[in-house]
Amino acid sequence: MITGLGTFTAIHTLLSIAALLAGVPVVIGLLSGSLSSRWFWTFWLTAAATSVTGFFFPFHGMTPAIGVGIAAVIILAIVLMAAPAAQRSRTGSFIFAGGLVASEYLLVFVAIAQAFGKIPLLHAAAPTLKEPPFDVAQFVALAIFVLLGVLSTKKLKVQKL
């Protein structure tokens, strides 16, 4: 039986998956030097919806998930404000592209944490999320996204979004 919270969790999870998947063509577009308006808005809206819906779960004090959600909302707001400047200035382009890559990274960061929490093999390797396998997975993801961020900010030529 699915409860109201179970339904809400399913919606939040589907939004997260949609945002993760939409982020792939966004990052590819950034790396190729051309970002599709359709993919940008699909990613931005699903990432924003994921972040916002995360705040509607039962609140039990400040948690890492809430911290990531706050950071994600701030980054997404900055990306939206930087979008017009990305067409006109190198700084605006840097903020815009870097923010989009950072937004996708935060989704991947949470997905890794969820995978270690829910997939039995991964959970056995890092049951408290403080063990080396979890740290290595997060470090590799961070290193990849730092590289993607650097590369994407060098190539982006934003058309009107």
N, CA, C and O of each residue as an XYZ file, in Angstrom:
644
protein
N       0.840     -1.179      0.000
C       0.000      0.000      0.000
C       0.892      1.251      0.000
O       1.812      1.374      0.808
N       0.601      2.160     -0.910
C       1.371      3.396     -1.001
C       0.653      4.484     -0.208
O      -0.531      4.745     -0.424
N       1.367      5.102      0.693
C       0.809      6.175      1.505
C       1.018      7.504      0.804
O       1.639      7.563     -0.258
N       0.500      8.570      1.397
C       0.726      9.903      0.849
C       2.204     10.228      0.774
O       2.671     10.778     -0.223
N       2.951      9.890      1.831
C       4.387     10.137      1.834
C       5.081      9.253      0.804
O       6.041      9.679      0.161
N       4.597      8.028      0.648
C       5.164      7.124     -0.357
C       4.954      7.656     -1.768
O       5.858      7.582     -2.600
N       3.782      8.187     -2.040
C       3.498      8.782     -3.344
C       4.375     10.005     -3.565
O       4.944     10.181     -4.642
N       4.482     10.841     -2.552
C       5.313     12.040     -2.647
C       6.777     11.663     -2.891
O       7.457     12.289     -3.703
N       7.252     10.640     -2.186
C       8.628     10.170     -2.372
C       8.829      9.671     -3.798
O       9.866      9.937     -4.406
N       7.852      8.954     -4.332
C       7.948      8.462     -5.715
C       8.016      9.623     -6.704
O       8.804      9.584     -7.649
N       7.206     10.646     -6.496
C       7.224     11.819     -7.377
C       8.576     12.520     -7.279
O       9.167     12.876     -8.298
N       9.061     12.718     -6.071
C      10.361     13.354     -5.855
C      11.474     12.550     -6.540
O      12.360     13.119     -7.178
N      11.416     11.234     -6.400
C      12.423     10.367     -7.016
C      12.356     10.452     -8.537
O      13.395     10.528     -9.194
N      11.160     10.441     -9.104
C      11.017     10.547    -10.559
C      11.521     11.899    -11.064
O      12.150     11.970    -12.120
N      11.253     12.958    -10.326
C      11.777     14.273    -10.695
C      13.310     14.270    -10.655
O      13.964     14.845    -11.525
N      13.868     13.616     -9.635
C      15.327     13.534     -9.518
C      15.937     12.794    -10.697
O      16.943     13.227    -11.259
N      15.326     11.681    -11.066
C      15.826     10.899    -12.203
C      15.696     11.710    -13.490
O      16.613     11.735    -14.310
N      14.550     12.374    -13.663
C      14.358     13.203    -14.865
C      15.397     14.317    -14.928
O      15.941     14.599    -15.996
N      15.676     14.949    -13.793
C      16.680     16.023    -13.768
C      18.066     15.471    -14.084
O      18.811     16.067    -14.862
N      18.409     14.350    -13.492
C      19.711     13.719    -13.784
C      19.852     13.428    -15.273
O      20.874     13.748    -15.881
N      18.830     12.827    -15.852
C      18.879     12.474    -17.276
C      18.901     13.716    -18.161
O      19.626     13.753    -19.155
N      18.119     14.729    -17.812
C      18.110     15.970    -18.600
C      19.434     16.708    -18.479
O      19.816     17.454    -19.380
N      20.127     16.505    -17.382
C      21.424     17.153    -17.200
C      22.500     16.630    -18.126
O      23.471     17.334    -18.406
N      22.343     15.404    -18.608
C      23.357     14.823    -19.500
C      23.458     15.619    -20.807
O      24.558     16.046    -21.156
N      22.361     15.839    -21.545
C      22.494     16.643    -22.765
C      22.862     18.097    -22.487
O      23.437     18.763    -23.349
N      22.540     18.594    -21.300
C      22.946     19.957    -20.950
C      24.466     20.021    -20.845
O      25.091     20.909    -21.425
N      25.056     19.098    -20.119
C      26.520     19.093    -19.970
C      27.186     18.820    -21.322
O      28.200     19.437    -21.648
N      26.627     17.908    -22.100
C      27.177     17.651    -23.435
C      27.086     18.916    -24.288
O      28.025     19.251    -25.009
N      25.956     19.615    -24.204
C      25.803     20.870    -24.941
C      26.822     21.908    -24.505
O      27.380     22.624    -25.336
N      27.063     21.990    -23.219
C      28.071     22.926    -22.717
C      29.449     22.563    -23.259
O      30.216     23.436    -23.667
N      29.755     21.273    -23.258
C      31.075     20.822    -23.722
C      31.257     21.009    -25.226
O      32.370     21.238    -25.701
N      30.157     20.911    -25.967
C      30.253     21.071    -27.420
C      30.201     22.541    -27.821
O      30.421     22.880    -28.983
N      29.913     23.405    -26.865
C      29.888     24.842    -27.145
C      28.535     25.375    -27.531
O      28.418     26.546    -27.893
N      27.499     24.545    -27.464
C      26.166     25.002    -27.835
C      25.130     24.294    -26.971
O      25.064     23.065    -26.944
N      24.339     25.066    -26.279
C      23.350     24.513    -25.357
C      21.947     24.708    -25.908
O      21.555     25.822    -26.256
N      21.201     23.626    -25.985
C      19.819     23.669    -26.456
C      18.921     24.309    -25.395
O      18.983     23.960    -24.216
N      18.099     25.238    -25.834
C      17.143     25.885    -24.933
C      16.190     24.854    -24.330
O      15.868     24.907    -23.143
N      15.748     23.919    -25.166
C      14.816     22.894    -24.684
C      15.434     22.081    -23.560
O      14.779     21.854    -22.543
N      16.682     21.633    -23.711
C      17.323     20.839    -22.664
C      17.627     21.684    -21.424
O      17.503     21.218    -20.292
N      18.028     22.931    -21.664
C      18.283     23.809    -20.515
C      17.042     23.913    -19.648
O      17.109     23.681    -18.441
N      15.910     24.260    -20.248
C      14.689     24.457    -19.455
C      14.184     23.157    -18.840
O      13.688     23.155    -17.713
N      14.307     22.048    -19.574
C      13.896     20.757    -19.005
C      14.730     20.453    -17.773
O      14.198     20.067    -16.732
N      16.040     20.629    -17.897
C      16.920     20.374    -16.757
C      16.618     21.338    -15.623
O      16.425     20.916    -14.483
N      16.577     22.632    -15.925
C      16.415     23.631    -14.867
C      15.111     23.399    -14.100
O      15.097     23.425    -12.869
N      14.032     23.175    -14.822
C      12.733     22.999    -14.160
C      12.675     21.716    -13.331
O      12.152     21.725    -12.216
N      13.205     20.615    -13.863
C      13.162     19.370    -13.090
C      14.126     19.420    -11.906
O      13.823     18.893    -10.836
N      15.287     20.051    -12.094
C      16.235     20.184    -10.972
C      15.643     21.078     -9.883
O      15.765     20.782     -8.695
N      15.005     22.167    -10.292
C      14.371     23.059     -9.312
C      13.230     22.338     -8.592
O      13.088     22.451     -7.374
N      12.423     21.602     -9.347
C      11.311     20.863     -8.727
C      11.831     19.812     -7.755
O      11.254     19.614     -6.686
N      12.908     19.144     -8.117
C      13.518     18.157     -7.220
C      13.972     18.817     -5.924
O      13.695     18.322     -4.831
N      14.670     19.938     -6.059
C      15.181     20.631     -4.867
C      14.049     21.129     -3.989
O      14.074     20.951     -2.772
N      13.064     21.748     -4.601
C      11.956     22.310     -3.819
C      11.144     21.211     -3.144
O      10.794     21.337     -1.971
N      10.841     20.136     -3.868
C      10.046     19.071     -3.239
C      10.800     18.418     -2.087
O      10.179     17.896     -1.161
N      12.123     18.439     -2.131
C      12.905     17.877     -1.032
C      12.648     18.563      0.297
O      12.817     17.955      1.354
N      12.239     19.832      0.252
C      11.977     20.572      1.490
C      10.627     20.226      2.114
O      10.338     20.656      3.231
N       9.799     19.456      1.411
C       8.479     19.117      1.934
C       8.440     17.773      2.659
O       7.381     17.340      3.114
N       9.590     17.119      2.764
C       9.640     15.895      3.560
C       9.625     16.266      5.039
O       9.962     17.395      5.395
N       9.239     15.328      5.904
C       9.227     15.639      7.346
C      10.584     16.184      7.799
O      11.636     15.641      7.460
N      10.532     17.255      8.564
C      11.731     17.973      8.995
C      12.156     17.487     10.373
O      11.368     17.491     11.319
N      13.429     17.064     10.471
C      13.975     16.601     11.744
C      15.301     17.292     12.027
O      16.261     16.652     12.455
N      15.351     18.571     11.792
C      16.586     19.317     12.004
C      17.425     19.380     10.744
O      17.115     18.750      9.732
N      18.484     20.149     10.829
C      19.382     20.319      9.688
C      20.096     19.004      9.387
O      20.692     18.386     10.269
N      20.021     18.589      8.115
C      20.674     17.357      7.673
C      21.520     17.665      6.435
O      21.360     18.728      5.835
N      22.409     16.762      6.047
C      23.156     16.974      4.802
C      22.225     17.148      3.597
O      22.518     17.936      2.697
N      21.117     16.425      3.577
C      20.173     16.547      2.459
C      19.607     17.959      2.371
O      19.465     18.502      1.275
N      19.287     18.548      3.498
C      18.764     19.919      3.502
C      19.850     20.889      3.049
O      19.573     21.828      2.302
N      21.070     20.668      3.491
C      22.189     21.508      3.058
C      22.393     21.449      1.552
O      22.605     22.476      0.907
N      22.330     20.248      0.997
C      22.474     20.089     -0.453
C      21.305     20.769     -1.159
O      21.496     21.420     -2.186
N      20.107     20.625     -0.623
C      18.935     21.264     -1.217
C      19.051     22.782     -1.232
O      18.720     23.423     -2.229
N      19.519     23.353     -0.135
C      19.710     24.810     -0.070
C      20.752     25.249     -1.098
O      20.543     26.218     -1.828
N      21.865     24.537     -1.150
C      22.910     24.867     -2.134
C      22.369     24.756     -3.552
O      22.652     25.612     -4.390
N      21.591     23.705     -3.832
C      21.044     23.494     -5.174
C      20.110     24.630     -5.577
O      20.178     25.117     -6.705
N      19.241     25.052     -4.667
C      18.313     26.145     -4.974
C      19.081     27.438     -5.243
O      18.755     28.169     -6.178
N      20.074     27.716     -4.448
C      20.880     28.934     -4.642
C      21.599     28.881     -5.990
O      21.595     29.863     -6.732
N      22.211     27.749     -6.307
C      22.926     27.617     -7.586
C      21.959     27.758     -8.756
O      22.269     28.444     -9.730
N      20.801     27.125     -8.675
C      19.827     27.225     -9.766
C      19.327     28.658     -9.944
O      19.098     29.099    -11.070
N      19.158     29.381     -8.844
C      18.750     30.786     -8.944
C      19.845     31.611     -9.613
O      19.557     32.463    -10.454
N      21.087     31.361     -9.246
C      22.219     32.080     -9.849
C      22.303     31.771    -11.339
O      22.539     32.672    -12.145
N      22.114     30.510    -11.711
C      22.141     30.119    -13.126
C      21.076     30.895    -13.897
O      21.340     31.410    -14.983
N      19.889     30.972    -13.337
C      18.801     31.686    -14.008
C      19.123     33.169    -14.159
O      18.849     33.763    -15.202
N      19.699     33.762    -13.131
C      20.075     35.183    -13.211
C      21.244     35.403    -14.161
O      21.345     36.462    -14.779
N      22.127     34.417    -14.285
C      23.302     34.562    -15.140
C      23.002     34.279    -16.614
O      23.797     34.633    -17.485
N      21.869     33.647    -16.898
C      21.566     33.257    -18.282
C      21.638     34.434    -19.259
O      22.288     34.297    -20.295
N      21.013     35.573    -18.991
C      21.119     36.682    -19.945
C      22.558     37.191    -20.087
O      22.981     37.533    -21.191
N      23.303     37.245    -18.998
C      24.689     37.728    -19.031
C      25.601     36.747    -19.761
O      26.637     37.140    -20.296
N      25.211     35.452    -19.784
C      26.036     34.444    -20.440
C      26.159     34.721    -21.934
O      27.134     34.315    -22.567
N      25.173     35.409    -22.495
C      25.206     35.752    -23.914
C      26.142     36.921    -24.200
O      26.597     37.095    -25.331
N      26.427     37.714    -23.181
C      27.167     38.962    -23.398
C      28.569     38.992    -22.816
O      29.422     39.732    -23.307
N      28.825     38.207    -21.784
C      30.129     38.346    -21.128
C      30.732     36.998    -20.776
O      30.028     36.012    -20.554
N      32.026     36.987    -20.732
C      32.768     35.777    -20.352
C      32.460     35.395    -18.900
O      32.312     34.215    -18.583
N      32.366     36.394    -18.025
C      32.058     36.118    -16.619
C      30.667     35.502    -16.484
O      30.479     34.528    -15.755
N      29.691     36.080    -17.196
C      28.334     35.535    -17.161
C      28.294     34.118    -17.692
O      27.594     33.264    -17.149
N      29.044     33.866    -18.752
C      29.122     32.534    -19.334
C      29.752     31.548    -18.355
O      29.294     30.412    -18.229
N      30.797     31.983    -17.667
C      31.480     31.153    -16.674
C      30.525     30.780    -15.533
O      30.450     29.617    -15.135
N      29.806     31.761    -15.018
C      28.868     31.522    -13.912
C      27.739     30.592    -14.362
O      27.361     29.665    -13.645
N      27.211     30.852    -15.553
C      26.107     30.067    -16.094
C      26.521     28.603    -16.292
O      25.868     27.695    -15.779
N      27.603     28.383    -17.034
C      28.045     27.017    -17.331
C      28.502     26.303    -16.055
O      28.152     25.145    -15.828
N      29.277     26.991    -15.235
C      29.730     26.386    -13.987
C      28.569     26.023    -13.079
O      28.588     24.976    -12.431
N      27.567     26.875    -13.029
C      26.392     26.604    -12.205
C      25.591     25.411    -12.695
O      25.104     24.612    -11.895
N      25.455     25.290    -14.016
C      24.736     24.135    -14.556
C      25.469     22.831    -14.244
O      24.849     21.841    -13.856
N      26.777     22.837    -14.414
C      27.555     21.635    -14.108
C      27.488     21.339    -12.606
O      27.356     20.180    -12.212
N      27.576     22.359    -11.778
C      27.473     22.161    -10.327
C      26.104     21.602     -9.947
O      26.002     20.759     -9.056
N      25.058     22.067    -10.617
C      23.712     21.560    -10.343
C      23.610     20.074    -10.673
O      23.043     19.296     -9.905
N      24.160     19.690    -11.812
C      24.147     18.270    -12.183
C      24.991     17.466    -11.200
O      24.622     16.350    -10.833
N      26.118     18.025    -10.775
C      26.962     17.334     -9.795
C      26.196     17.065     -8.496
O      26.279     15.967     -7.945
N      25.462     18.044     -8.011
C      24.719     17.837     -6.763
C      23.698     16.716     -6.909
O      23.479     15.947     -5.974
N      23.074     16.622     -8.081
C      22.144     15.512     -8.318
C      22.885     14.172     -8.301
O      22.384     13.191     -7.751
N      24.065     14.134     -8.897
C      24.873     12.909     -8.898
C      25.345     12.591     -7.474
O      25.329     11.432     -7.058
N      25.759     13.610     -6.736
C      26.190     13.435     -5.349
C      25.096     12.743     -4.534
O      25.364     11.787     -3.807
N      23.868     13.234     -4.663
C      22.745     12.644     -3.924
C      22.449     11.243     -4.445
O      22.140     10.345     -3.662
N      22.539     11.046     -5.755
C      22.279      9.719     -6.322
C      23.282      8.694     -5.800
O      22.918      7.551     -5.525
N      24.531      9.097     -5.664
C      25.545      8.189     -5.105
C      25.206      7.855     -3.656
O      25.276      6.696     -3.248
N      24.840      8.866     -2.884
C      24.478      8.623     -1.486
C      23.261      7.701     -1.397
O      23.228      6.793     -0.566
N      22.267      7.933     -2.246
C      21.078      7.080     -2.249
C      21.433      5.648     -2.665
O      20.920      4.684     -2.095
N      22.308      5.519     -3.656
C      22.717      4.186     -4.103
C      23.405      3.419     -2.977
O      23.131      2.237     -2.770
N      24.295      4.091     -2.250
C      24.975      3.431     -1.131
C      24.010      3.135      0.009
O      24.243      2.218      0.796
N      22.942      3.897      0.103
C      21.962      3.646      1.152
C      20.960      2.565      0.803
O      20.407      1.919      1.694
N      20.716      2.356     -0.508
C      19.611      1.476     -0.909
C      20.034      0.194     -1.634
O      19.312     -0.802     -1.585
N      21.171      0.202     -2.292
C      21.607     -0.992     -3.027
C      22.418     -1.869     -2.071
O      23.459     -1.444     -1.571
N      21.939     -3.097     -1.815
C      22.570     -3.937     -0.787
C      24.089     -4.087     -0.911
O      24.794     -3.992      0.093
N      24.599     -4.317     -2.105
C      26.039     -4.499     -2.272
C      26.804     -3.230     -1.881
O      27.820     -3.302     -1.190
N      26.323     -2.095     -2.317
C      26.977     -0.832     -1.967
C      26.796     -0.513     -0.486
O      27.723     -0.040      0.172
N      25.598     -0.774      0.032
C      25.330     -0.514      1.449
C      26.255     -1.352      2.337
O      26.732     -0.876      3.367
N      26.501     -2.586      1.937
C      27.404     -3.445      2.708
C      28.830     -2.893      2.694
O      29.571     -3.056      3.664
N      29.213     -2.243      1.596
C      30.568     -1.681      1.483
C      30.738     -0.399      2.292
O      31.848     -0.063      2.703
N      29.618      0.328      2.523
C      29.705      1.598      3.263
C      28.388      1.853      3.987
O      27.623      2.733      3.593
N      28.119      1.087      5.048
C      26.823      1.197      5.728
C      26.558      2.539      6.403
O      25.400      2.929      6.550
N      27.592      3.245      6.813
C      27.378      4.535      7.488
C      27.708      5.721      6.577
O      27.614      6.873      6.999
N      28.091      5.441      5.339
C      28.510      6.469      4.365
C      29.748      7.231      4.837
O      29.983      8.371      4.438
N      30.526      6.583      5.688
C      31.781      7.185      6.164
C      32.980      6.292      5.822
O      34.108      6.574      6.226
N      32.723      5.219      5.077
C      33.760      4.265      4.730
C      34.435      4.661      3.411
O      33.871      5.419      2.622
N      35.645      4.142      3.181
C      36.397      4.495      1.969
C      35.663      4.282      0.641
O      35.794      5.135     -0.236
N      34.901      3.207      0.433
C      34.252      3.069     -0.880
C      33.319      4.246     -1.219
O      33.272      4.699     -2.363
N      32.592      4.723     -0.226
C      31.717      5.874     -0.443
C      32.547      7.118     -0.725
O      32.241      7.875     -1.646
N      33.590      7.330      0.058
C      34.457      8.495     -0.139
C      35.104      8.480     -1.517
O      35.186      9.515     -2.179
N      35.559      7.319     -1.948
C      36.196      7.199     -3.264
C      35.187      7.504     -4.368
O      35.494      8.236     -5.308
N      33.986      6.945     -4.255
C      32.953      7.196     -5.266
C      32.634      8.685     -5.357
O      32.515      9.231     -6.454
N      32.497      9.341     -4.206
C      32.187     10.778     -4.212
C      33.370     11.591     -4.727
O      33.172     12.578     -5.435
N      34.586     11.200     -4.388
C      35.760     11.921     -4.867
C      35.893     11.812     -6.382
O      36.177     12.801     -7.057
N      35.687     10.611     -6.913
C      35.768     10.415     -8.368
C      34.700     11.263     -9.070
O      34.985     11.912    -10.077
N      33.483     11.259     -8.542
C      32.423     12.077     -9.131
C      32.803     13.558     -9.092
O      32.645     14.265    -10.087
N      33.298     14.022     -7.957
C      33.702     15.420     -7.838
C      34.801     15.758     -8.843
O      34.729     16.783     -9.521
N      35.805     14.910     -8.940
C      36.918     15.163     -9.874
C      36.406     15.242    -11.311
O      36.815     16.121    -12.069
N      35.524     14.335    -11.683
C      34.960     14.347    -13.037
C      34.193     15.640    -13.281
O      34.332     16.255    -14.339
N      33.385     16.056    -12.311
C      32.575     17.249    -12.511
C      33.396     18.533    -12.468
O      33.045     19.508    -13.132
N      34.461     18.551    -11.714
C      35.362     19.714    -11.759
C      35.958     19.829    -13.161
O      36.013     20.917    -13.733
N      36.398     18.714    -13.699
C      36.946     18.710    -15.060
C      35.880     19.147    -16.071
O      36.148     19.979    -16.938
N      34.673     18.585    -15.957
C      33.590     18.975    -16.860
C      33.273     20.461    -16.730
O      33.025     21.137    -17.728
N      33.281     20.966    -15.503
C      33.014     22.385    -15.286
C      34.052     23.266    -15.944
O      33.712     24.257    -16.591
N      35.307     22.914    -15.786
C      36.386     23.703    -16.391
C      36.261     23.675    -17.910
O      36.339     24.716    -18.562
N      36.067     22.486    -18.472
C      35.960     22.366    -19.928
C      34.733     23.085    -20.468
O      34.803     23.724    -21.518
N      33.614     22.989    -19.765
C      32.378     23.592    -20.268
C      32.430     25.115    -20.247
O      31.844     25.763    -21.114
N      33.111     25.684    -19.287
C      33.163     27.146    -19.223
C      34.063     27.723    -20.309
O      33.999     28.919    -20.595
N      34.890     26.893    -20.910
C      35.770     27.368    -21.969
C      35.098     27.374    -23.333
O      35.530     28.111    -24.219
N      34.053     26.573    -23.529
C      33.487     26.398    -24.861
C      32.117     27.037    -25.074
O      31.689     27.196    -26.218
N      31.441     27.396    -24.032
C      30.042     27.779    -24.162
C      29.845     29.064    -24.946
O      30.492     30.082    -24.700
N      28.936     28.977    -25.890
C      28.438     30.149    -26.602
C      26.913     30.066    -26.484
O      26.274     29.296    -27.201
N      26.347     30.841    -25.602
C      24.924     30.742    -25.300
C      24.119     31.559    -26.287
O      24.375     32.745    -26.496
N      23.133     30.898    -26.895
C      22.146     31.623    -27.655
C      21.022     32.009    -26.701
O      21.053     31.642    -25.527
N      20.059     32.725    -27.179
C      18.948     33.118    -26.300
C      18.235     31.882    -25.785
O      17.854     30.999    -26.554
N      18.057     31.831    -24.459
C      17.372     30.701    -23.841
C      15.927     31.078    -23.622
O      15.150     30.273    -23.108
